[in-house]
């Protein structure tokens, strides 16, 4: 292999770089080489900004209107139990040039009614700034206010699906440094073998200066990439371009252009380079001059020698305007002075403006802070700052205000954590390396843990620094410059024969995916931890694979997420009982990755809520009665009425299942009315009077003999009084539901099999549940049994034992035996027995 080719790769990857292949394809768009910047449309940016607020609501960091609960009328929300999920539900987003208006409601458990909310944002450069807010009770979290702790979703009710631990996270995806050269990691041994030189002594930190122009005509793209790495062991900065050249800047010493143990490094959009010259107790400003192989690092200035003691890191702050240097700042980790300093930058000069910290372990104090990073949203600085408070083993978030820095929150590491580097991606997610525990942490902008990549045998060793790649993109057709983060990060390790530099894609995952059915069967809650900004969609499919409901949840910020499916389809109708699947999809903002989590098939029990008097969609089973909103449109106020009796009919009941009903009545005028609840001619309860206000008949069981034909007719009969017979709400649901023992479901099909049939289970192999279908012919009177056996012939579970109507039926096995214990992985047999008919098939439970 030629030495120059290896130099190109070293310049492209070995210094903490990510842009593989650019040394070969200078005129090719980054996207064509698998290198993607974050891109979200205008509505998506508003959705992300709103979801930040939504996170505050759910975590308790934003007080809600105290009048909300008092305003709710008794009985309006059936099953609104403790622990109800308060959400900010979007109704409309309108965008007019640089102004966006969001309208929504504070709701509970997927409901549609609640306190109206309006938020107004203004576009300022790449950032969105909230300028007006109404309906949230208290002002939104502002700079300097206290951040709330995370409240992790605790799902109550019935567990339908829970993802098992152990799946590899897609949050950090290790990539090869260069497939052509068969390189996974650059080390001292690799550079000696292929370059015949020692490239570094002790590399510490790196930064990339990147500028891409997208043109209207050929060659369509031009690009410049210069990577710089500090090497405190040899008191220099190594830098190189992807054309294949590498140079070094610096001499050991204390002269104006010398370096003494340089550590942290950063750059601005104009090619100025800022270096923490640790041994000389100062900050050095350099500038990239020239093009291609004529590029040189030139000394510009130095400052801070009278203020700093062993500064370890620097962070350039664009103040929200990356291409306007008039408001730029530079933050410095003044390590031995246990503080953070902030300088305003004016060309080649700097003026001290901010001082924060001092030795100590309490709030507002630091102990040898070694790293600093600027918070961002959509690529630009958002007025926050992060500090690796190394001696106190924590990461601190500060807010930048006109009159100083304000402590907001901190994330505490482990007993021996040693945080040595910080970086922030396009959306403000924070990355921290912990040398003691050999870990790379990813945190939300509010410092809530998202994911951790563990090293040692499984990946890297002794992590020093993690760099997320940023760069400027000029769109010639729009005459627009963008400062953007890319989907690549580079981990710099201690430089040895076996460790050095590794490349990672900034991925995405939905961790801890789980689904619960509420105890009243009214709604399903879906929860997961989203590990990066993503466009999320919830999809519900039926047994035949048809999409029943597609719920676009929009662009969401990372963190613990929970959403509610109200058991309605895309047209608003309540779904029938049966076999369903839930699928959660997340699409990365970098456009390179979509993650999907899906439940196994599960049985959804019958639950219908009739909002009497509303409309045919929300009151579908009414067969006699007039819908009326004369007393109000709320669920408890609207009624179905009739001079003698209101009638409901339900025809999809399963004779093998128990059911119960509940009714509610509303008498606004207080006139005398007496009624009786009758099911298929049988009174279900004694006559009752409906007084002024609300009257509720609690859950009453339906006699088994009334549902033998799969249909019931429920009548609300007027027995006395001056008003019409009426009802305001009616519920019917399965009683004694047990997800571990779902009933057999008869499929809706016009075809009836000519003989008993047993289909292959699906999915197969399966984990944790599978569906088994069987067919019953016309006129069959035999008892049908369906049992599961292990390879020893021992009965594991009896799923079916009874007589069934002609047609096709299905039942779900959840992998448990008759005692409720989880079965082990392996081969199982299931046998259908009906009279003289015996059919057996094989299936595999795989964990």
C-alpha positions in Angstrom: 0.0 0.0 0.0 1.3 3.4 -0.9 2.2 5.7 2.0 0.3 8.6 0.6 -2.9 6.6 0.5 -2.5 5.7 4.2 -1.8 9.4 5.0 -5.2 10.2 3.3 -7.0 7.7 5.5 -5.1 8.9 8.5 -6.2 12.4 7.7 -9.7 11.2 7.1 -10.2 9.0 10.1 -7.2 8.6 12.3 -7.3 12.0 13.8 -10.8 11.6 15.1 -12.4 12.1 11.6 -15.6 10.8 10.2 -15.8 11.8 6.6 -14.6 8.6 5.1 -14.0 8.6 1.4 -13.8 12.4 0.9 -10.1 12.1 0.1 -11.2 10.2 -3.0 -14.3 12.1 -4.0 -13.9 15.7 -3.3 -16.7 16.8 -5.7 -19.3 14.3 -4.4 -22.1 15.3 -2.1 -21.6 14.0 1.5 -25.0 12.2 1.3 -23.8 10.1 -1.6 -21.0 8.8 0.7 -23.4 7.9 3.5 -22.7 11.1 5.5 -25.9 12.9 6.5 -26.7 16.1 8.2 -29.8 16.6 10.3 -32.8 17.9 8.3 -36.3 18.7 9.6 -38.9 20.8 7.8 -40.5 23.9 9.3 -43.4 22.1 10.9 -41.1 19.5 12.3 -39.1 22.2 14.0 -42.2 23.5 15.7 -43.2 20.0 16.7 -39.8 19.5 18.3 -40.0 22.8 20.1 -43.5 21.9 21.4 -42.3 18.4 22.5 -39.7 20.1 24.7 -42.5 21.8 26.5 -44.5 18.6 26.5 -41.6 16.9 28.3 -41.7 19.6 30.9 -45.4 19.0 31.5 -44.9 15.3 31.9 -41.9 15.6 34.2 -43.7 18.1 36.5 -41.4 20.9 35.4 -44.4 23.0 34.3 -47.3 23.7 36.6 -50.7 23.2 35.0 -53.8 25.4 35.6 -55.1 24.6 39.0 -58.7 25.2 37.8 -58.4 22.4 35.3 -59.5 19.6 37.7 -62.2 21.8 39.3 -63.7 22.6 35.9 -64.1 19.0 34.9 -67.6 17.8 35.6 -68.2 14.6 37.6 -68.6 11.6 35.4 -67.3 13.2 32.2 -64.2 11.0 31.9 -65.0 7.4 32.4 -62.0 5.6 33.9 -59.9 8.7 34.5 -57.8 7.0 37.1 -54.9 8.0 39.2 -51.7 8.2 37.2 -53.6 9.5 34.1 -51.3 10.7 31.4 -51.4 14.5 30.9 -50.5 15.4 27.4 -50.3 18.3 25.1 -52.4 17.3 22.1 -51.8 19.1 18.8 -54.8 20.5 17.0 -53.2 22.9 14.5 -49.9 24.3 13.4 -49.9 27.3 11.1 -46.7 28.8 9.7 -46.4 32.2 8.0 -42.9 33.1 7.0 -40.9 33.4 10.2 -43.9 33.1 12.6 -45.5 29.8 13.7 -48.6 29.4 15.8 -49.3 26.2 17.7 -52.8 25.4 19.0 -53.6 22.4 21.1 -55.1 21.1 24.3 -54.0 19.7 27.6 -55.7 16.3 27.7 -55.7 13.1 29.8 -55.3 9.5 28.6 -55.7 10.3 24.9 -58.9 12.3 25.4 -59.9 15.2 23.1 -61.2 17.8 25.6 -59.2 19.9 27.9 -57.6 23.3 28.5 -56.8 25.1 25.2 -53.2 26.1 24.7 -51.6 28.5 22.2 -47.9 28.9 21.6 -46.3 31.4 19.2 -42.8 30.9 17.9 -40.6 33.2 15.8 -37.8 32.0 13.5 -34.5 33.7 14.3 -31.8 32.3 12.0 -31.9 28.5 12.5 -33.5 28.8 15.9 -37.2 29.0 17.0 -37.9 31.3 19.9 -41.1 31.1 22.0 -42.5 34.6 22.2 -46.1 34.0 23.4 -47.7 31.3 25.5 -51.2 30.9 26.9 -53.1 28.2 28.6 -50.3 26.5 30.5 -51.0 28.1 33.9 -47.4 29.3 34.6 -44.6 30.6 32.4 -42.5 28.1 30.6 -39.1 27.2 32.0 -36.9 30.2 31.3 -33.2 30.6 31.6 -32.2 30.1 35.2 -35.3 28.2 36.3 -35.0 24.8 37.9 -35.3 21.8 35.7 -37.6 19.0 36.9 -36.5 15.5 37.4 -37.6 12.8 35.0 -40.8 11.0 35.8 -40.5 7.6 34.1 -43.8 6.1 32.8 -45.3 3.6 35.2 -47.9 1.7 33.2 -50.8 0.3 35.2 -53.5 -2.2 34.1 -52.8 -5.4 32.0 -49.3 -6.0 30.5 -49.9 -6.9 26.9 -46.3 -6.7 25.7 -42.9 -6.0 27.3 -39.7 -6.0 25.4 -37.1 -8.3 27.0 -33.7 -6.8 27.9 -30.6 -7.8 26.1 -31.2 -6.4 22.6 -28.2 -4.5 21.3 -28.9 -0.7 21.3 -28.9 1.1 18.0 -28.1 4.4 19.6 -24.4 4.0 18.9 -23.6 2.1 15.7 -19.9 1.2 15.2 -18.7 1.8 11.6 -15.6 0.8 9.8 -13.0 3.5 9.4 -12.5 2.6 5.8 -13.9 -0.5 4.2 -11.4 -0.3 1.3 -8.4 -0.6 3.7 -10.1 -3.1 6.0 -9.7 -0.7 9.0 -12.0 -0.8 12.1 -9.6 1.2 14.4 -6.6 3.3 13.9 -3.8 2.6 16.4 -0.1 3.3 16.9 0.7 -0.1 15.5 -1.3 0.6 12.4 0.4 3.9 11.6 3.8 2.5 12.3 3.1 -0.5 10.0 1.5 1.5 7.1 3.2 4.9 7.4 6.5 4.0 9.0 6.1 6.9 11.4 4.8 7.7 14.9 1.9 10.1 14.2 1.2 11.1 17.8 2.7 10.8 21.3 -0.6 11.4 23.3 -3.4 12.7 21.2 -6.1 14.3 23.3 -8.9 16.1 21.4 -9.9 16.8 17.8 -12.1 19.1 15.8 -13.1 19.3 12.1 -13.3 22.4 10.0 -15.8 21.6 7.3 -17.3 23.7 4.5 -19.4 22.3 1.7 -20.9 24.3 -1.2 -23.9 22.9 -3.1 -23.9 24.5 -6.5 -26.6 24.8 -9.2 -24.4 23.3 -12.0 -21.4 21.0 -12.5 -19.4 20.0 -10.5 -22.4 20.6 -8.2 -20.4 20.3 -5.0 -17.1 21.6 -3.6 -15.8 20.9 -0.2 -13.0 21.6 2.2 -12.2 19.4 5.2 -9.4 20.1 7.7 -9.0 18.0 10.8 -7.0 19.2 13.7 -5.9 17.1 16.7 -4.0 18.3 19.8 -1.0 16.3 21.0 0.1 17.4 24.5 2.8 14.8 24.5 4.7 16.4 21.7 3.3 20.0 22.3 1.8 20.4 18.9 -1.3 20.3 16.8 -1.5 17.8 13.9 -3.7 18.8 11.1 -4.5 17.5 7.6 -6.8 17.6 4.7 -8.5 14.8 2.9 -6.4 15.4 -0.2 -3.7 13.4 1.6 -1.4 15.9 3.4 -0.6 16.1 7.1 1.2 18.9 8.9 2.0 19.9 12.4 1.9 23.3 14.2 3.8 24.2 17.4 7.1 24.0 19.2 7.6 23.2 22.8 8.1 26.4 24.8 6.6 29.5 26.2 7.0 31.9 23.3 4.1 33.6 21.7 3.8 31.0 19.0 4.8 28.0 21.1 2.6 25.4 22.7 3.0 23.6 26.1 0.7 20.6 26.5 -2.3 21.8 24.4 -5.6 20.0 25.2 -9.0 21.2 24.2 -9.6 22.6 20.8 -12.5 24.2 18.9 -13.2 26.3 15.7 -15.7 28.8 14.4 -17.2 29.1 10.9 -14.5 31.4 9.6 -11.6 29.1 10.2 -10.4 30.5 13.5 -9.0 27.8 15.8 -9.1 28.1 19.6 -6.7 26.0 21.7 -6.4 25.5 25.4 -2.6 25.9 25.8 -2.7 24.2 29.2 1.0 24.4 30.2 1.2 28.1 29.2 -2.0 28.9 31.1 -3.6 30.7 28.2 -5.8 30.4 25.1 -4.2 30.5 21.7 -6.1 31.7 18.6 -4.9 30.4 15.2 -6.3 30.7 11.7 -6.4 28.4 8.7 -5.0 30.2 5.7 -4.5 29.1 2.2 -6.1 26.3 0.2 -5.4 22.7 -0.5 -1.8 21.7 0.3 -0.9 25.4 0.8 -3.1 25.5 3.9 -1.2 26.6 7.0 -2.1 27.2 10.6 -1.1 30.8 11.5 -0.8 32.4 14.9 -3.3 35.2 15.5 -3.3 36.0 19.2 -3.2 34.6 22.8 -5.1 35.7 25.9 -5.9 34.7 29.5 -2.3 34.3 30.8 -3.1 36.5 33.7 -6.3 34.7 34.5 -6.0 31.0 33.8 -4.3 28.1 35.5 -4.1 24.9 33.5 -7.1 25.4 31.2 -8.2 22.1 29.8 -11.0 22.9 27.3 -12.6 25.5 25.2 -16.0 25.8 23.5 -17.0 28.3 20.8 -20.4 29.8 21.2 -22.2 31.3 18.2 -24.9 32.9 20.4 -27.5 31.6 17.9 -26.0 33.3 14.9 -23.1 31.1 13.6 -22.3 33.3 10.6 -22.3 36.6 12.5 -19.2 36.9 14.6 -20.1 40.1 16.4 -21.8 38.2 19.3 -19.5 35.2 19.5 -18.2 33.9 22.9 -15.6 31.5 24.0 -16.0 29.4 27.1 -13.0 28.1 29.0 -12.7 25.3 31.6 -10.2 27.0 34.0 -9.4 23.7 35.6 -7.0 24.5 38.4 -9.0 27.6 39.4 -12.2 25.4 39.6 -14.2 27.7 37.5 -15.7 28.5 34.0 -14.7 31.8 32.2 -16.6 33.3 29.3 -14.9 35.7 26.9 -16.6 37.9 24.2 -14.7 37.6 20.9 -14.0 40.7 18.8 -11.8 39.7 15.9 -8.4 38.7 17.3 -9.1 40.1 20.8 -11.1 38.7 23.7 -12.6 40.3 26.8 -13.6 38.6 30.0 -17.3 38.8 30.6 -18.4 35.8 32.7 -16.9 34.1 35.7 -18.6 31.3 37.4 -17.6 28.7 40.0 -15.0 28.3 42.7 -13.7 25.3 44.6 -16.3 23.2 46.3 -18.9 20.4 45.8 -22.1 22.3 46.2 -24.3 24.0 43.7 -22.4 26.7 41.9 -19.1 25.1 42.7 -16.6 23.0 40.7 -13.7 20.8 41.4 -11.2 20.7 38.5 -13.7 21.0 35.6 -12.0 19.5 32.5 -14.5 19.9 29.7 -17.1 22.4 28.5 -19.7 22.3 25.6 -22.3 24.7 24.2 -25.9 23.6 24.2 -27.7 23.6 20.8 -31.0 23.3 19.1 -31.2 22.8 15.3 -27.4 23.3 15.1 -27.1 26.7 16.8 -26.3 27.7 20.3 -29.4 27.9 22.5 -28.1 29.8 25.5 -27.1 26.9 27.7 -23.7 25.5 28.7 -22.5 22.1 29.9 -19.5 21.5 32.2 -17.7 18.2 33.1 -17.2 18.8 36.8 -14.6 16.1 36.8 -13.5 16.2 40.5 -17.2 16.1 41.7 -18.0 13.3 39.2 -20.9 15.1 37.6 -22.1 16.9 34.5 -23.6 20.4 35.1 -26.0 22.4 33.0 -25.8 26.2 33.2 -27.9 28.9 31.5 -26.3 32.0 30.0 -28.0 35.2 30.9 -27.0 38.8 30.3 -25.9 39.3 33.8 -24.1 36.0 34.3 -24.4 32.2 34.4 -27.1 30.4 36.3 -26.9 26.9 37.6 -29.9 24.8 36.3 -29.3 21.1 37.0 -26.6 18.4 37.3 -26.3 14.7 36.5 -24.3 12.7 39.0 -22.0 10.0 37.8 -20.9 6.9 39.7 -18.6 6.7 42.7 -15.4 6.8 40.6 -16.5 8.5 37.4 -13.9 10.5 35.6 -15.5 12.7 32.9 -12.9 13.9 30.5 -14.8 15.2 27.5 -18.2 16.7 26.5 -19.8 17.3 23.1 -23.3 18.2 21.9 -25.0 17.1 18.7 -27.3 19.1 16.3 -30.3 18.8 18.6 -28.5 19.5 21.9 -28.1 15.9 23.1 -25.0 15.6 25.3 -22.2 13.1 25.0 -19.7 12.4 27.9 -16.8 10.0 28.2 -16.1 8.4 31.5 -12.6 7.0 31.6 -12.9 5.2 34.9 -15.8 3.0 33.8 -14.9 3.0 30.1 -18.2 4.3 29.0 -19.7 6.8 26.6 -22.9 8.4 27.8 -25.7 10.0 25.9 -27.9 12.4 27.8 -30.9 14.6 26.9 -30.4 18.4 26.9 -31.9 18.3 30.4 -29.3 15.7 31.4 -31.6 12.7 31.6 -29.8 9.5 30.6 -30.6 8.1 27.2 -28.0 5.4 26.4 -24.6 4.2 27.5 -22.0 2.5 25.3 -19.7 0.3 27.4 -16.2 -0.4 26.3 -13.5 -2.8 27.5 -13.9 -6.2 25.7 -17.0 -5.2 23.8 -15.7 -2.0 22.1 -13.2 0.7 23.0 -10.7 1.1 25.8 -9.8 4.1 27.9 -11.9 6.8 26.1 -10.5 10.3 26.1 -12.7 12.3 23.8 -15.8 12.0 21.7 -16.3 14.4 18.8 -19.6 15.0 17.0 -19.0 16.4 13.5 -20.4 19.8 12.6 -19.9 21.8 9.4 -21.2 24.6 7.3 -23.2 24.0 4.1 -23.8 26.8 1.5 -26.9 26.3 -0.7 -26.2 28.3 -3.7 -29.7 28.2 -5.1 -31.1 29.7 -1.9 -28.1 31.8 -1.1 -28.3 30.3 2.4 -25.7 29.1 4.8 -26.5 26.4 7.4 -24.5 25.3 10.4 -25.4 21.6 10.9 -24.5 18.5 12.9 -23.9 15.2 11.1 -24.8 11.7 12.0 -21.2 10.7 12.8 -19.1 10.8 15.9 -15.5 9.8 16.6 -14.1 8.3 19.8 -10.5 9.1 20.6 -8.9 6.6 23.0 -5.6 6.4 24.7 -3.0 6.1 21.9 -1.5 2.6 22.2 -0.6 -0.4 19.9 -4.2 -1.7 20.3 -6.3 1.5 20.8 -6.7 4.8 19.2 -9.6 6.1 17.1 -13.0 4.6 16.3 -16.0 5.7 14.3 -19.6 5.6 15.4 -22.9 6.5 13.6 -25.3 8.5 15.8 -28.1 6.1 15.7 -31.6 5.8 17.2 -33.5 3.3 19.3 -36.8 2.7 21.0 -35.7 1.1 24.2 -37.9 -0.7 26.8 -40.9 -0.9 24.4 -44.0 -2.0 26.3 -47.7 -1.9 25.9 -50.4 -2.0 28.6 -54.2 -2.2 28.5 -55.9 0.0 31.1 -57.6 -1.7 33.9 -61.0 -0.6 32.6 -60.1 -1.9 29.1 -60.8 1.6 27.6 -57.4 2.5 26.2 -53.9 1.1 25.4 -50.7 2.8 26.6 -47.6 2.5 24.6 -44.3 3.5 26.2 -40.6 3.5 25.2 -37.4 5.5 25.6 -36.6 7.4 22.4 -32.9 7.8 22.2 -32.7 10.6 19.6 -34.9 13.1 17.9 -37.2 11.3 15.5 -40.5 11.3 13.6 -42.6 8.8 15.4 -45.7 6.9 14.2 -47.9 4.3 16.0 -49.6 1.7 13.7 -52.3 -0.8 14.7 -52.9 -3.8 12.5 -55.6 -6.5 12.7 -55.2 -10.2 12.4 -55.2 -10.1 8.6 -52.4 -7.4 8.6 -54.7 -4.6 7.6 -53.9 -1.2 9.0 -56.6 -0.2 11.5 -55.1 2.9 12.9 -52.1 5.0 11.9 -51.3 7.7 14.5 -48.5 10.2 13.4 -47.1 11.4 16.7 -44.9 13.9 14.8 -41.3 14.9 15.6 -40.3 14.2 19.1 -37.3 15.0 21.3 -35.6 12.0 23.0 -36.6 10.8 26.4 -39.3 8.6 28.0 -42.3 8.6 25.7 -45.8 7.4 26.3 -48.8 7.7 24.0 -52.4 6.4 24.3 -54.5 4.6 21.7 -58.2 5.1 22.4 -59.1 1.9 20.6 -60.5 3.7 17.6 -59.7 3.2 13.9 -58.7 5.9 11.4 -62.4 6.8 10.9 -63.0 7.2 14.6 -65.0 4.0 15.1 -64.3 1.8 18.1 -62.6 -1.4 17.0 -64.1 -4.8 17.6 -62.5 -7.4 19.9 -60.0 -9.6 18.2 -56.3 -10.2 17.4 -54.1 -7.1 16.8 -50.6 -5.9 16.7 -49.1 -2.6 17.7 -46.1 -1.2 15.9 -44.0 1.9 16.9 -41.8 3.4 14.2 -39.1 6.1 14.6 -37.4 7.9 11.7 -34.1 9.6 12.4 -33.7 13.3 11.6 -30.5 12.3 9.7 -32.6 10.3 7.2 -30.4 7.2 7.6 -32.2 5.0 10.0 -35.7 3.9 10.8 -36.3 1.8 13.9 -39.5 -0.3 14.3 -40.7 -2.1 17.5 -43.7 -4.4 17.2 -45.7 -6.5 19.6 -46.5 -10.1 19.1 -50.2 -10.7 18.2 -52.4 -10.1 21.2 -56.1 -10.4 22.0 -57.9 -7.2 22.5 -61.0 -7.7 24.6 -64.4 -6.2 23.9 -65.0 -2.7 25.2 -67.6 -0.3 23.8 -68.4 3.2 25.2 -71.6 4.7 23.9 -71.5 8.5 24.2 -75.3 8.6 23.9 -76.7 11.6 22.0 -73.4 12.6 20.3 -73.2 11.1 16.8 -73.3 7.7 15.0 -69.5 7.3 15.3 -69.5 7.7 19.1 -72.9 6.2 19.7 -72.9 3.4 17.1 -75.1 0.7 18.7 -78.2 2.9 19.2 -81.2 1.3 17.4 -84.0 3.3 18.9 -83.9 6.8 20.3 -83.3 10.4 19.4 -79.8 11.9 19.9 -80.1 15.2 21.7 -77.6 17.8 22.9 -80.3 20.1 24.4 -78.6 20.0 27.8 -75.1 20.2 26.6 -72.5 18.5 24.3 -70.3 17.0 26.9 -70.4 13.2 27.2 -72.4 13.3 30.4 -74.8 16.0 29.1 -75.8 14.7 25.7 -78.5 12.0 25.8 -80.4 9.5 23.7 -84.1 9.7 24.5 -87.4 8.1 23.5 -91.0 8.5 24.8 -91.0 4.9 26.1 -87.7 3.1 25.8 -84.1 3.7 24.4 -82.7 0.6 22.7 -79.1 -0.5 22.1 -78.1 -3.8 20.3 -74.7 -5.5 20.5 -74.2 -8.5 18.1 -70.5 -9.5 18.3 -70.4 -11.1 21.7 -68.6 -14.4 22.4 -70.7 -17.0 24.2 -67.6 -18.2 25.9 -66.9 -14.9 27.5 -68.4 -13.1 30.5 -69.6 -9.5 30.1 -70.8 -6.6 32.2 -72.5 -3.2 31.5 -72.6 0.2 33.1 -75.0 3.1 32.5 -75.1 6.7 33.4 -78.0 9.2 33.3 -78.3 13.0 33.4 -81.4 14.9 34.4 -80.6 18.6 34.1 -84.2 20.0 34.7 -84.9 17.7 37.8 -88.3 16.6 36.6 -89.5 13.2 37.9 -88.4 10.2 35.9 -88.3 6.5 36.9 -86.7 3.8 34.6 -85.6 0.2 34.5 -82.6 -1.5 32.8 -83.8 -4.5 30.8 -81.6 -6.9 28.8 -83.3 -9.3 26.3 -86.5 -8.9 28.3 -84.9 -9.7 31.6 -84.6 -6.8 34.2 -81.0 -6.4 35.2 -81.7 -4.2 38.2 -84.7 -2.9 40.1 -86.5 0.3 39.0 -84.6 3.4 39.8 -85.4 7.1 39.9 -83.2 9.6 38.0 -82.8 12.6 40.3 -81.5 16.0 39.2 -77.9 15.8 38.1 -76.1 12.5 37.4 -77.2 9.0 38.2 -74.9 6.0 37.6 -75.6 2.3 37.7 -72.3 0.6 38.3 -71.0 -2.5 36.5 -73.6 -5.2 36.4 -72.9 -8.7 35.0 -74.8 -10.0 32.0 -76.4 -13.4 32.7 -74.6 -16.2 30.7 -77.9 -17.4 29.1 -78.6 -14.0 27.6 -75.4 -14.0 25.4 -75.6 -17.6 24.2 -76.6 -16.4 20.7 -73.9 -13.8 20.6 -76.3 -10.9 20.8 -78.0 -8.8 23.4 -80.5 -6.0 23.3 -80.3 -3.4 26.1 -83.4 -1.3 26.8 -83.7 1.7 29.1 -87.4 1.6 29.8 -89.4 4.5 31.2 -91.7 3.2 34.0 -93.0 6.5 35.4 -92.5 10.3 35.2 -92.7 13.4 33.1 -89.6 13.0 31.0 -88.7 10.7 28.1 -86.7 7.5 28.7 -83.1 8.5 28.4 -79.5 7.6 28.9 -76.3 9.8 28.7 -73.6 7.1 28.6 -73.4 3.3 28.3 -70.5 0.9 28.6 -70.2 -2.8 27.9 -67.0 -4.8 28.3 -65.6 -8.2 29.0 -65.5 -9.2 32.6 -62.6 -10.9 34.4 -60.3 -10.3 31.5 -57.0 -12.2 31.8 -54.4 -11.6 29.1 -52.6 -14.8 30.0 -55.8 -16.8 29.1 -57.4 -15.1 26.1 -60.6 -16.5 24.7 -60.9 -18.2 21.3 -61.8 -15.7 18.7 -64.1 -16.5 15.8 -63.0 -14.8 12.6 -65.5 -12.9 10.5 -65.5 -14.9 7.3 -68.2 -16.1 4.9 -66.4 -19.4 4.2 -66.9 -22.4 6.6 -64.4 -25.3 6.3 -65.7 -28.6 5.1 -63.8 -30.4 7.8 -61.8 -29.7 11.0 -58.6 -27.9 10.2 -55.5 -26.8 12.1 -53.3 -24.1 10.6 -49.6 -23.5 11.1 -49.1 -21.1 14.0 -47.8 -17.6 13.2 -45.3 -16.2 13.8 -43.1 -19.2 13.9 -40.5 -19.3 15.4 -42.1 -16.9 18.0 -41.3 -14.9 21.1 -43.2 -14.3 23.3 -46.7 -15.1 21.7 -48.1 -16.9 18.7 -51.5 -17.3 17.2 -53.1 -20.7 16.3 -56.0 -21.0 14.0 -58.5 -23.9 13.6 -61.6 -24.5 11.6 -64.9 -26.1 12.7 -67.2 -27.5 9.9 -71.0 -27.1 9.7 -73.0 -29.4 11.9 -70.1 -30.4 14.1 -71.2 -31.3 17.7 -67.9 -32.6 19.0 -66.0 -31.1 21.9 -62.8 -29.4 20.5 -59.6 -29.5 22.5 -56.3 -27.8 21.6 -53.3 -28.6 23.8 -49.6 -27.8 23.8 -47.0 -30.5 24.4 -43.2 -30.5 24.9 -40.8 -32.9 23.2 -41.3 -35.4 26.0 -45.0 -35.6 25.3 -46.0 -33.8 28.5 -48.9 -31.4 28.4 -47.8 -27.8 28.8 -51.0 -25.9 28.3 -54.6 -26.6 27.4 -55.8 -23.7 25.2 -59.2 -24.8 24.1 -61.8 -27.2 25.5 -65.4 -26.7 24.4 -67.9 -26.6 21.5 -67.6 -24.0 18.9 -69.8 -22.6 16.1 -69.0 -23.4 12.5 -66.2 -21.2 11.1 -62.6 -20.2 11.6 -61.3 -19.5 15.1 -58.0 -18.4 16.6 -56.4 -18.4 20.0 -53.2 -16.8 21.3 -50.6 -18.7 23.3 -48.3 -16.5 25.4 -45.7 -19.2 26.0 -46.9 -19.9 29.6 -47.9 -23.3 31.0 -51.1 -24.1 32.8 -49.5 -22.9 36.1 -48.6 -19.5 34.6 -44.9 -20.3 34.3 -42.9 -19.1 31.3 -41.9 -22.0 29.1 -38.3 -22.5 28.0 -37.0 -22.1 24.5 -37.4 -25.1 22.3 -39.6 -27.2 20.1 -43.3 -27.7 21.0 -46.2 -29.5 19.4 -49.9 -28.4 19.4 -52.7 -31.0 18.9 -56.3 -30.5 17.8 -58.7 -33.2 19.0 -62.3 -33.3 17.9 -64.1 -36.7 18.0 -62.1 -39.0 15.7 -60.1 -36.1 14.3 -56.6 -35.5 15.5 -54.2 -33.1 13.9 -50.7 -32.2 15.2 -48.2 -29.4 14.2 -44.8 -28.3 15.4 -43.7 -24.8 16.5 -40.6 -23.2 18.0 -40.4 -20.9 21.0 -37.2 -18.9 20.6 -35.9 -16.3 23.1 
